[in-house]
Amino acid sequence: MGVYALVLLVAVPIAVILAARRIHVRAPTHYVRAPSHLRVRVPAHAMSSYHAEAYRPTDDEEILLSWEEEQLRALGFNEFQARALSAAGISWHDAERLIRRGCPPELALDLLLP
């Protein structure tokens, strides 16, 4: 008995069992490079040209985001924390209230970001 025959003897019954139990086999996935050591599994079919296009903010949005980042940096947040808060749509007034009441920027970041 050849290797292909053995594969068929094993694979076909497994496919029948999975179909009978209505277990969905996941689509093939691949790893997408993520920040630091984290890896995110993304279905292969999700990577189309539509999904690959990045959102580009308008000039007005860019000006507003950079102004908010400046305000947050003035409160004591570093550049990355300020960018994360601004990109998440967190009001810098909420951050200001926490900082003015003595909350450290790291704790304020944990409280404000979901």
C-alpha positions as CSV (number, residue, x, y, z in Angstrom):
1,M,0.0,0.0,0.0
2,G,1.4,3.3,-1.1
3,V,1.7,6.5,0.9
4,Y,-1.1,8.2,-1.0
5,A,-3.4,5.2,-0.2
6,L,-2.6,5.6,3.5
7,V,-3.3,9.3,3.4
8,L,-6.7,8.7,1.7
9,L,-7.5,6.0,4.3
10,V,-6.9,8.5,7.1
11,A,-8.0,11.8,5.6
12,V,-11.3,10.8,4.1
13,P,-12.8,9.3,7.3
14,I,-11.6,12.4,9.2
15,A,-13.2,14.7,6.7
16,V,-16.5,12.7,7.0
17,I,-16.4,12.9,10.8
18,L,-15.8,16.7,10.7
19,A,-18.6,17.2,8.2
20,A,-21.0,15.1,10.3
21,R,-20.2,17.1,13.4
22,R,-20.3,20.3,11.4
23,I,-16.9,21.4,12.6
24,H,-15.6,24.1,10.5
25,V,-12.0,23.8,9.5
26,R,-10.3,27.2,9.6
27,A,-9.0,28.8,6.5
28,P,-5.3,28.6,6.0
29,T,-3.6,31.4,7.9
30,H,-0.2,33.0,7.9
31,Y,1.7,35.1,10.4
32,V,1.7,38.9,10.0
33,R,4.6,40.8,11.5
34,A,3.3,42.6,14.7
35,P,5.0,44.9,17.1
36,S,7.5,43.4,19.6
37,H,7.2,39.7,20.2
38,L,3.5,39.3,19.5
39,R,2.2,37.5,16.5
40,V,-1.2,37.8,15.0
41,R,-2.8,35.1,13.0
42,V,-4.7,36.4,10.0
43,P,-6.7,34.3,7.5
44,A,-5.0,34.2,4.1
45,H,-8.1,35.4,2.3
46,A,-8.2,38.6,4.5
47,M,-5.2,40.0,2.8
48,S,-6.7,41.5,-0.3
49,S,-5.7,44.8,-2.0
50,Y,-8.7,46.4,-0.3
51,H,-7.5,45.5,3.2
52,A,-4.0,46.5,2.4
53,E,-4.9,50.1,1.8
54,A,-4.1,52.3,4.8
55,Y,-6.5,55.0,6.0
56,R,-5.0,58.4,5.2
57,P,-6.3,61.2,7.4
58,T,-7.1,64.6,5.7
59,D,-5.0,67.7,6.3
60,D,-7.4,69.0,8.9
61,E,-7.4,65.7,10.8
62,E,-3.6,65.6,10.7
63,I,-3.5,69.1,12.2
64,L,-5.9,68.2,14.9
65,L,-4.1,65.0,15.8
66,S,-0.7,66.7,15.9
67,W,-2.2,69.5,18.1
68,E,-3.7,66.9,20.5
69,E,-0.4,65.0,20.6
70,E,1.4,68.3,21.6
71,Q,-1.1,68.9,24.4
72,L,-0.6,65.3,25.7
73,R,3.2,65.6,25.5
74,A,2.9,68.9,27.5
75,L,1.0,66.9,30.2
76,G,3.9,64.5,30.6
77,F,3.1,61.7,28.1
78,N,5.9,60.5,25.8
79,E,5.6,60.7,22.1
80,F,4.3,57.1,21.7
81,Q,1.8,57.4,24.5
82,A,0.5,60.7,23.1
83,R,0.1,59.2,19.7
84,A,-1.7,56.2,21.1
85,L,-4.2,58.3,23.0
86,S,-4.8,60.7,20.1
87,A,-5.2,57.8,17.6
88,A,-7.7,56.1,19.9
89,G,-9.9,59.2,20.0
90,I,-9.4,59.8,23.7
91,S,-10.1,63.4,24.7
92,W,-7.0,65.1,25.9
93,H,-9.2,66.8,28.5
94,D,-9.8,63.5,30.2
95,A,-6.1,62.9,30.3
96,E,-5.5,66.4,31.7
97,R,-8.1,65.8,34.5
98,L,-6.2,62.7,35.6
99,I,-2.8,64.3,35.4
100,R,-3.8,67.4,37.3
101,R,-5.2,65.2,40.1
102,G,-1.8,63.6,40.5
103,C,-2.2,60.5,38.4
104,P,1.1,59.4,36.8
105,P,1.1,59.3,32.9
106,E,1.6,55.5,32.8
107,L,-1.4,54.9,35.0
108,A,-3.5,57.5,33.2
109,L,-2.7,55.7,29.9
110,D,-3.9,52.3,31.4
111,L,-7.1,54.0,32.6
112,L,-7.9,55.8,29.4
113,L,-7.1,53.2,26.8
114,P,-9.6,50.3,26.5
